[in-house]
Amino acid sequence: MTGATGTRLSLAVWGLTRAVLLLGVLKVFTVPGPDVTSDVSAIYHGWYEVLRSGTYPVDDVTWQYPPAAALAVLSPAVLPFLDYPSAFYVLVLLCDALVLGLLLHAGRRPERSGAGAWVWVAGVPLLGPTAYARYDLMVTAVAVAALLAGVRHPRVLGALAAFGALLKVWPVLLLVGTARGRTSRSAWVAAAATAVALAALCAAALPGAFAFLSFQQDRGTEIESLGALVFHVARQFGWQGGVELRYGSMEFTGPFVPLVSTLAMGLTALAFGWLLVWRLRARTFTVRTPADAAFTAVLLFTTTSRVISPQYMLWLVGLAAVCLLFRGSRMVLPGALVLVATGVTLLEFPLGFAHVAASDALGVGLLLVRNGLLVAATLTAGRRLWRETVPVRAGTGPRARSAGGPEPRQPSRAAR
């Protein structure tokens, strides 16, 4: 298949699948299970009205987002001729198209592949209409743009990573894989300056910009998370806890829930520790290392989180797409596992969510498969990143370098 033919085919498949997603969120047809569009039509729209009144939603515990998230919530105002939900879906569609365009353009360069674009084309619709009914796709578009720009312009990577972090925190992890030396300094200084400036601007514009911090710390164990499997299984043996809507998601309540939540945060701390050790030990930084490291880092923090909402899969799909742009990528298997996990996520939410909430055999089985795939992807990605970048032992050369990778004495040049 030639490049032009592959591009046309990917555009055709993208157009067909996105038309289906739009029809779903516009309720031309409905998907069984909970109404995934209620977040936009009720929650986001409600926040929109509060923000327009001149304050952040400081009295709403479901507002758990950094201050720049207000831009995503307010964005439908640029399309005043549409009602709020329709305008939101159109803007998400435009962000989706932007990501595809960036991936197709980047895939035409030497040593690049069209596989990244195909990961995006296939991965987003695997999540079903939820993909268009949350603002996470907008954030993922910022992250993809940051990684692609960072190949040549580390300051742009830093600025966009900071903007993304003020939209939904996790894009700060895009900085973990920047090459040592001037590249990292440029990216991190740009990120710090951008974050301070934007945070100050948000705080000055509306009161309550950082109220989300107190709401977020009170979160418990959401029923789709890895830790929740403990209670799904315990229910089969008489555990007396329950499920409640708290802080905007379905969480377990009852005996030992605080303990499991604390253990999950401890696991996240261990993940951070591993990333720190990797960063200190890594010596070989190639052009694809920032994407590989970001993908691995987001996998670590997603899998160990107290909350794994379905839309989090979009983050992983976007980062996997960037990884697979590079020929010879070591992230093919973890990326494939993420795609399968995204499809299983659609089965558990919204299609099988009643079974998940009831902890019956089907619900527990779907969660075991989805979360098992995430664990497998995380471990595989971490092992491959380590082997690609860390020497066999201190004082020796790297274990292996990809064909066409940089010489070890010139690590930063290849990462620009």
N, C-alpha and C positions, 0 to 999 in steps of 0.2 A: 504494500500500500504506500503510495507516494505521500509526501508531506502535504501537498495541496488536497489530495483525496481524503487523507486522514482528518485534515482540518474541517473540510466540508461535512464529513460524516459526524465528527464530534459536535459541530454546530447544529446539525439536524437532530441528533439525539438529545442535545441540550434543549433545543426548542420544544421538542415533543414532551420530554419529561417535565420541563418547567411549566408548560401549559397545563399538564395534569395537576401539578402542585397548586397552581393558581386556581384552577377549578375547585380543588379541594378546600382551600382556605376561604374562597368566595361562596362555598356551600352550594355549588352547582350539583355536587354529589357529596355525601358525607361518609366519613370513615367510622366504623364501629368503635365504641368506647367513649371516653370523655371528650368533650368539645375542646379541641386544642386551640381554637381561635379565641377563647374567652380571655386569655391573657392580653390580647391586643384590644379587643372590643370593650372590655371592662377595666382590667387593671391598668394597662398602658394609657388608655384613654382617660381614666380617672387621674393618673399621675400628670398627664398632659394638662388637664384643667387646673390642677394644683400648682404646677410649675408656671403656668401662665398667670396665676394670681400673684406670683412674686415670691414664692418660697419653695424649698424642697419638701417632699412629703414626710416631714419630721414626725408626724403622728401615725404613720403607717409602717408597722413592723415588717411588712413585705417589701419595703424599699430597702434593699440590701446591696446597692450598687454604688460604685465610685461616682464622684460628682459629674464627670463628663457624660455619664449615661443619660443625663438630661437631654443632651443633644440628640441622641437616638430617639428618645421619647417625643421630643418636640419636632423632629424632622418632618413628619407629615404636614406640618404647616406650610412647607414649600409647595404643596399641591392643594391649594385651597378649593379647587373645583371638585375634589373628591372627598367623600366622607373619610373619617379618620382611619378605619381599618383598611379600606381600599388603598388609600394613599400609602399606608405603611407597607402593604404587600408589594405595591409597585416599586417602592424604594428598595425593598429587600431583593426584588427581582433585578433591579439595576446593579446592586452590589454583587449579586450572583454573576451577572454578565461581565462585570468588571474583573472579577477573579478569573473567569474563563479567558477573557482577553489577555490578561497579564500572563497566564500560564501558557497560552498558545504562542504569544510573542516570545517569551523566554525560551520556549521549547524549540524554536527555530535556530538558536545559536549553536555554535560548535560544541560538541561534547554534551549536548542536551538531548532530551527525549520528549516525545509526545505523551509518554505514559502519565506524566503529572496531570495534564489536562483531562485525561480519561478518568483518573482517580476522582477528580472533582465532578466531572459530568455524571459518573455513576454513583458516587458516594452521597451527594446531597439528596437525591430522590429516595435513596434507601431509607432515609429517616422519615419519609412521608411528609404530610402537611405541617408537622411540627417545625420543619426546617424553615418555613416561611412565617411561622406564627410566633417567633421570638426574635430578639434583636442580635442574637449571637452570630448570625451570618454576617451582619455588618461588621462586627468586631473581627471575625475571621478574615474578612476582606482587608482590613487594616494590617493584620498580622502577615498575610501573604504578601501584600505590597511592601511591607517592611523588610522581610527576608529577601525578596527579589531585588529591592533597591540596595540592600546591604552588601551585595556581591561587589559593587563598585563604590558605593557611597556609605561608609559606616555611620556618618553623622545622620543621614536620612533614616537609617535603620534605628538609631537611638531615639530620634525624635518621634518616629511613628510607633515604636515600641512603648514609649512613654504615653503617647496619646491613647494607644490601645489599653494600657494598664489603667488609665483613668476612665476608660469605658467599662472594663470588666476584669481588671487585675492581672489575669493570667498572661497577657502579652509581655509582661516584664521578663518572663522566662526566655524570650527571644534573644536576650543579651548574654545568656549563659555560654554560648558557643563561639563568641567572637574571638578572633585570633589574638594571642598575647601581644603586648606592646602597643604601638601607636594605634592600631585598629581598635582595640578594646578601649583605650583611653578616649578616642574620638567618639565612639558609640556611647559609652557610659556618661561622658560629660554632656553630650547632646541630650541624652535621656534625662539626666538630672535637671538640666536647665529647663527643658521642655515641661517636665513634670511640675517643677516649682512654679513656673509661669502659669501653666494652665490651672493648677490647683488654686493659686492665688486669684486668678481671674474668676473661677467658679465661686469661690468663697465671697469675693467682692460683689458678684452679680446677684446672688440669692443667699439668704440665710439657710443654715442647715445642711451645708454641703457635705459634712462629714458625720452626719447622724447615722449613716449606714453602719459605722463601725460598731456601735453598741448593739444594733439589731443582729449583725452577723455573728457576734460572739456567742449569742444565745441559741444558735442552731443546735439541733440534736442529730439523731441518726435517721436519715431519710430512707424510705423503704426500698429504694432501688440500689442503694450503695452496697459496697462489699461487706462492710460490717453488719448490715441489716440481715445478711444471710444467717447470722447467729440466731436472730430472733425468729426468722421464718422457720428455721428448723426447730427451735425451742418451742414454738407454738404447737408442733406436732406431739410434744411431750408434756403439754399442760401448762406452759408458761402463761401467766395471767395478764400480760401486758396487752396494749391495744394500739390502734392506729388512729391518729388525729391529724387534721389539717392545721399545721403550725408554721408560722413564718413563710407562708406561701407554698409549702410542699407537704406531702404526706409523710409524717414521721412516726416512728415507734415511741410509745410512752409506757412507762412501767418499770419494774425491777431491772436493775443492771444496765439500763439504757445509758445513763451518764457514764458508767464505767467503759462501755464499748465506745462511746463517743470520745472519751479521753484516750483510749487506746488507738483509735483511728488518728487522732491528732498526733499521737506519739509516732505512729507509722509514717505520717507525713513528715515529721521532724527527721526521722531516719532517712527518708527519701532526700530531704534537703542536705543531710550530712553526706550521703553518697554523691550527690551532685557537687558538693564542695570538694570532696576528695578527688573526684574525677577532674574538676577544674584545676586543682593543684598538680595533679599527676600528668595531665594531658600535655603532649609535646608536639604532635603532628596535627596541624590545623590545615585542612584542605578547603577548597571552595565550597564543599558541601557540608562541612562540619557545623556551621551555624544552624542550618535546617535540621540536621540529624540530632544535634544537641537539644534544640527547641522541641522537637517531636518527642524525644525521650523524656525531657523534663515535664512536659505537659501530660504525657502518659503517666508518669510517676505521681504527679499531684492529683490527677483525675481519679486514678485507680484507688488511691489511698484516702480520698476525701470522704467526709461524713455524708456528702451529698453528691450523687451522680445523676443529674437531670438529663433527660434524653438529648436536649440540644447541645450538651457538652461534646457529643460525638462530632459535631460540625467542626470544632476546634481541631480535633485529631485528623479529620478528613482533609482539611485545608493544609495542615502541616505535612501530612503524608504526601499530598500532591506536590508540594514544593520539594520534598526529599526525592521523589521519583522523577523529577525533572532531570536529575543528573544521571548520566549513563554510568552504570556500574554501582549504583546506589546499594548500600548494605541494608537499607530499610524496606526492601521489597516484601519480605515475609511479615514483619510487623505491620506494614501498611495494608497487606491483604487481610491480616487478622482484624484490623480496625474496620475494614469495609464489611467483613462478615458480621462483626459485632454491631455495626450500625444497622444492618438488616434485621438482626435479632432484636435490637432495641425497638424497632417499629412493631415487632410482634408483641413485646411486653408493654409498650406504650405507644399508641393508645389501645391497640387491638386487644391485648390480654391484661389490661391493667386491673380489671376486677379480680382476676385470678391472682395477680401479684398482691393486691391489698388483702385478699382472703388467705394468702399463704397456702393455697392448695397445690397439688402436685404439678399442675401445668405452670402456675405462676413461679413456684420455686425452681422448676426445671429451666424455665426461660432465663431467670436471673443467674442461675448457676452457669449456664452456657455463655450468656453475655459477659458476666463479670470474669468468668474463666478465660474467655478470649482476651479481655483487657489485661488480665494478669500475665497471660502468655506473651502478648504483644509488648508489655512493659519489660519483662525479663529479657526477651529476645533483643529488643532495641537497646537496652542498657548494656547487654553483653557485647553486642556488635559495635556500639559506640566506643566502649572501653578498648576492645581489641584493635580498633581502627586508629586510635589516637594515643594510647598509653604505651610506653616502652615495656618490653618484657620484664625488665627489672631496672632499678635505678642505675644510671650510668651507661646504659646500652642504647643502641638505636631502636627505632620503632619496630614493632612486630611485623608490620606489613604496611605498605602504602598502595593506594589504588593506582592503576595505570594512569599515567598522565598527571599524578599528584605532584606537589611541589617538593623540592629538595628540603631536607630537614633544617638547613641553615637559613632558609628563606620562608619561614612559616607565614609571616604576615602578608607578603606580596601576593600570595595565591588567594588570600581571603578577601582581597579588595575587589 
